[in-house]
């Protein structure tokens, strides 16, 4: 089976997380991705940690299936131009203003090649008072209100992963796919701009609406949901269970079939979701009192039988051994310069194609091959 993006060449002048996430997903769909890296240093994400066979967990996650080309974009512009001349997609997330200084902005590159899809990723967008500010994940979490919406009443907290970068990478990826579809129909390329502030801002829309129109600050509730109850962790005899009740019908079922107290559903403190959130402390006490007589496994069994959504708290390492993923054969082996790793298959499953999970490249691994292809007769630098 051919992959959906077979024959598509993506050139990526990228670093860190957002842009590499977008282009890695294009590689998973069969696109050829040439990753331009600084000579001797490479993408600075290569140095974030040394936890995966001596390599960065970030880099291994974000760069499988790519070709690494070490290139000084100022001194070796001729080779870069030769590669770009055949590119279908160009992605860059350089510091603000750098692409324009290098002549790699959309207006310059698409003047001669209007069919090119050009995607620029930035922190705050190309205009406005923040256009020249550098942006990193935590800083954008701060600017969008996420940090003040997360944590406990006593202390706000950042998300435990690169959520601003991931949101941005996902919108860049979907934007590029949309542009490829548009080009297939019209022959026209596209100039795309994706700002981290916009991407994470979209994901923060519900808390923003709640705060602006509810006239109250964010509710920081730790692992509990700020506006739905019961929804979060509850102690049992030997641990805790997370459960989520989404509507009044499920609340009635929980009371009758799990708690064994159908009358509780009609208690005026708990009739509606708003009532339950208002009286959360009393509600939590009632649930934990009932659960204290049973083990976590017994509570999960009762919840499953009643059709109430629930989960057990797992560490990230325990996730890699999740029985559901094992049962569905969701792991594959991917090569890296220092040994194989297990990689999770992309979330979208198709019966028409298999994802292409290529190896993670060493820095400059494809220097000679790319120079021979795009600049015949030139010695590898």
C-alpha positions in Angstrom: 0.0 0.0 0.0 1.3 3.4 -0.9 1.3 6.1 1.8 -1.0 9.2 1.3 1.9 11.6 1.0 4.3 9.5 -1.2 6.1 11.9 -3.5 5.7 15.0 -1.4 9.0 16.7 -0.4 9.0 18.7 2.8 12.0 20.9 3.7 12.1 21.9 7.3 14.3 24.6 8.8 13.1 23.7 12.3 14.0 23.3 15.9 12.5 22.4 19.3 8.9 21.0 19.3 6.2 22.7 17.3 7.5 22.5 13.8 9.2 19.1 14.2 5.9 17.7 15.5 4.1 18.9 12.3 6.7 17.6 9.9 7.1 14.2 11.7 3.4 13.6 11.2 3.9 14.4 7.5 6.7 11.8 7.5 4.4 9.3 9.1 2.1 9.7 6.1 4.9 9.0 3.7 6.3 12.5 2.9 10.0 12.8 2.5 11.2 15.3 5.1 14.6 16.9 4.8 15.5 18.5 8.1 18.0 21.3 7.9 20.3 21.4 11.0 23.1 23.6 12.1 26.5 22.1 11.4 28.0 20.2 14.4 25.2 21.3 16.7 21.9 20.5 15.0 18.5 21.1 16.3 19.0 22.3 19.9 16.3 19.8 21.0 19.0 17.1 20.5 20.5 18.4 23.8 17.4 18.7 26.0 18.2 15.4 27.8 20.1 12.1 27.4 17.5 9.6 28.6 16.8 7.5 25.5 20.0 5.4 24.9 21.9 8.6 25.4 19.7 10.7 23.2 17.0 13.4 23.8 13.5 12.0 24.5 12.2 15.1 22.7 14.3 14.5 19.6 13.5 10.8 19.4 9.8 11.5 19.7 9.7 14.3 17.1 12.1 13.3 14.3 11.6 9.8 13.2 11.5 9.2 9.4 13.4 12.4 8.5 16.7 13.0 6.7 19.2 15.2 8.5 21.2 17.7 6.4 23.8 19.8 8.1 23.8 23.2 6.4 25.0 26.7 7.0 22.0 28.5 5.5 24.1 31.7 4.9 27.2 30.1 3.4 25.6 27.2 1.6 22.6 29.0 0.1 23.1 27.5 -3.3 22.4 24.0 -2.0 19.5 25.1 0.1 18.0 26.8 -3.0 18.4 23.6 -5.0 16.6 21.6 -2.4 13.8 24.2 -2.1 13.4 24.3 -5.9 11.9 20.8 -5.7 10.1 21.2 -2.4 6.3 20.9 -2.1 6.3 22.3 1.4 8.6 24.5 3.4 8.3 24.8 7.2 10.3 27.2 9.4 10.2 28.3 13.0 13.2 30.5 13.1 13.4 33.4 15.6 11.2 36.4 14.5 12.6 38.2 11.4 15.2 35.6 10.6 13.4 34.1 7.6 13.0 37.5 6.0 16.7 38.3 6.5 17.6 35.1 4.8 15.2 35.5 1.9 13.2 32.5 3.1 9.9 34.2 3.8 6.8 33.3 1.9 6.7 36.3 -0.3 10.2 35.7 -1.6 10.0 31.9 -2.0 6.6 31.9 -3.6 7.3 34.8 -6.0 9.0 32.3 -8.3 7.1 29.2 -7.1 3.5 30.0 -6.4 2.7 26.3 -6.0 4.9 26.1 -2.9 3.2 25.6 0.5 5.1 27.8 2.9 4.4 27.4 6.7 5.8 29.8 9.3 5.5 29.1 13.0 6.0 31.8 15.5 5.1 32.7 19.1 2.8 35.6 18.6 2.2 36.0 14.8 3.8 38.3 12.2 2.1 41.6 13.4 1.3 43.4 16.6 3.4 44.6 19.5 4.5 41.0 20.4 5.7 40.1 16.9 9.4 40.2 17.8 9.2 38.5 21.1 10.7 35.1 21.5 8.3 32.5 22.7 8.7 29.1 24.5 6.1 26.7 25.7 5.8 27.8 29.3 5.8 31.4 28.4 2.8 31.0 26.1 1.1 28.9 28.7 1.4 32.0 30.9 0.2 34.4 28.3 -2.9 32.4 27.5 -4.1 32.0 31.1 -3.3 28.3 31.2 -0.9 28.5 34.2 -3.5 30.4 36.2 -6.1 27.8 35.3 -4.1 24.8 36.4 -2.9 23.7 39.8 -4.4 24.1 43.2 -6.1 27.1 44.9 -2.7 27.7 46.7 -0.4 27.4 43.7 -0.8 27.7 39.9 1.0 25.2 37.7 2.1 24.7 34.2 0.9 21.7 32.2 3.2 18.7 32.6 4.0 18.5 28.9 4.6 20.9 26.0 1.0 21.7 25.4 1.5 25.1 23.6 4.0 23.5 21.2 1.8 20.5 20.6 -1.2 22.6 19.9 0.8 24.7 17.4 2.3 21.7 15.7 -1.1 20.1 15.3 -2.6 23.2 13.6 0.5 23.5 11.4 0.1 19.9 10.4 -3.6 20.2 9.6 -3.1 23.5 7.8 -0.4 21.9 5.6 -2.7 19.0 4.8 -5.5 21.4 3.9 -3.2 23.4 1.7 -2.1 20.2 -0.1 -5.7 19.3 -0.7 -6.4 22.9 -2.0 -3.3 22.7 -4.3 -4.5 19.3 -5.7 -7.7 21.0 -6.8 -6.4 24.4 -7.9 -2.6 24.1 -8.5 -2.1 27.0 -6.0 0.2 26.8 -3.0 -0.4 28.7 0.2 1.3 31.0 2.7 0.5 29.7 6.2 1.1 31.5 9.5 0.6 29.6 12.8 1.1 31.4 16.1 1.5 29.6 19.4 -0.6 32.2 21.1 -3.5 31.5 18.7 -3.1 27.7 18.8 -3.1 27.4 22.6 -5.6 30.2 22.8 -8.1 28.1 20.9 -7.6 25.3 23.4 -8.1 27.8 26.2 -11.4 29.1 24.9 -13.7 27.3 27.3 -11.9 28.6 30.4 -11.7 32.1 28.8 -15.5 32.1 28.1 -16.1 30.8 31.6 -14.1 33.6 33.2 -15.1 36.5 31.0 -18.8 35.8 30.9 -19.1 34.2 34.3 -17.4 37.1 35.9 -15.1 35.0 38.1 -11.4 34.0 38.1 -10.4 30.5 37.0 -11.1 27.7 39.4 -7.9 25.8 40.2 -9.0 22.4 41.5 -6.0 20.2 41.2 -6.9 16.9 39.6 -10.7 17.6 39.9 -12.7 19.2 37.1 -13.4 22.9 37.9 -17.0 22.9 36.6 -18.3 19.3 36.5 -18.9 17.1 39.5 -18.3 14.4 40.5 -15.3 14.3 38.2 -11.8 13.5 39.5 -10.0 11.3 42.1 -11.8 9.7 45.0 -10.2 7.6 47.8 -11.0 4.0 48.3 -9.9 1.5 50.9 -6.5 0.9 49.3 -6.0 3.7 46.8 -8.0 6.0 44.6 -10.2 5.9 41.5 -10.9 8.6 39.1 -14.5 8.9 37.8 -16.5 11.2 35.7 -20.2 11.9 35.7 -21.3 14.0 32.7 -25.0 14.5 33.3 -27.9 14.1 35.8 -28.9 10.7 34.4 -25.4 9.3 35.1 -25.6 10.9 38.6 -28.8 9.0 39.2 -27.3 5.7 38.1 -24.2 6.3 40.3 -26.3 6.9 43.3 -28.5 3.8 42.8 -26.2 1.2 41.3 -22.8 2.2 42.8 -23.5 4.0 46.1 -26.6 1.9 46.8 -28.5 5.1 47.7 -31.1 6.1 45.1 -32.5 8.8 47.3 -29.2 10.7 47.2 -29.9 11.7 43.6 -32.9 13.8 44.9 -30.9 15.5 47.6 -31.3 19.2 46.9 -27.6 19.8 47.3 -26.8 17.5 44.4 -29.7 17.5 41.9 -28.0 19.4 39.1 -24.4 19.6 38.1 -24.3 23.2 39.3 -25.6 22.1 42.7 -22.9 19.3 42.9 -20.1 21.7 42.1 -21.4 24.2 44.7 -21.5 21.5 47.3 -18.4 19.6 46.2 -16.9 19.2 49.6 -20.0 17.4 51.0 -20.3 15.4 47.8 -16.7 14.2 48.0 -17.2 13.2 51.6 -20.2 11.0 50.8 -18.5 9.3 47.9 -15.3 8.6 49.7 -17.2 7.3 52.7 -19.0 4.8 50.5 -15.8 3.9 48.6 -13.8 3.4 51.8 -15.5 0.0 52.3 -14.2 -1.3 49.0 -10.8 -1.7 47.3 -10.0 0.3 44.2 -10.5 -2.8 42.0 -13.9 -3.4 43.5 -15.0 0.2 43.0 -13.8 0.1 39.3 -15.8 -3.1 38.8 -19.0 -1.5 40.2 -18.4 1.6 38.1 -17.9 -0.4 34.9 -21.0 -2.5 35.6 -23.0 0.7 36.0 -21.6 2.3 32.9 -19.9 5.1 34.8 -16.6 6.3 33.2 -13.6 5.8 35.3 -9.8 5.4 35.3 -6.8 4.4 37.3 -4.0 6.8 37.9 -0.9 5.7 35.9 2.6 7.0 35.6 4.0 7.8 32.1 6.1 4.7 32.3 3.1 2.6 33.2 1.3 4.0 30.2 4.0 2.4 28.0 2.8 -1.0 29.4 -0.9 -0.2 29.1 -2.8 -3.4 28.6 -5.2 -1.8 26.0 -2.3 -0.7 23.8 -0.7 -4.1 24.0 -4.0 -5.8 23.1 -4.4 -3.6 20.1 -0.7 -4.0 19.0 -0.1 -0.3 19.0 3.7 -0.3 19.4 6.4 -0.6 16.7 10.1 -0.6 16.9 11.9 2.4 15.4 15.6 2.7 14.9 17.8 5.4 16.4 21.6 6.1 16.1 22.2 4.3 19.4 19.6 1.6 19.4 15.9 0.8 18.8 13.0 2.3 20.7 9.3 1.5 21.0 7.1 4.0 19.2 3.4 4.4 19.5 1.6 4.2 16.2 -0.1 7.5 15.0 -3.6 7.9 16.4 -5.5 7.8 13.1 -5.9 4.1 11.9 -6.8 3.5 8.3 -7.5 0.2 6.4 -6.1 1.8 3.3 -2.5 2.6 4.3 0.1 1.8 7.0 2.0 4.7 8.7 5.6 5.0 7.7 7.7 4.9 10.9 11.2 5.6 9.7 14.4 5.8 11.8 15.5 8.8 13.8 18.5 10.3 12.0 21.9 11.0 13.3 23.1 14.6 12.9 24.2 15.0 9.2 23.4 11.4 8.4 22.2 12.3 5.0 24.7 15.0 4.1 26.4 13.1 1.3 23.3 11.6 -0.2 21.4 14.9 -0.4 24.4 16.8 -1.8 24.9 14.1 -4.4 21.2 14.3 -5.4 20.7 18.1 -5.4 24.2 19.4 -6.1 25.9 16.7 -8.3 29.6 16.9 -8.3 29.8 18.9 -5.1 31.8 17.4 -2.3 30.0 16.8 1.0 30.6 19.6 3.5 
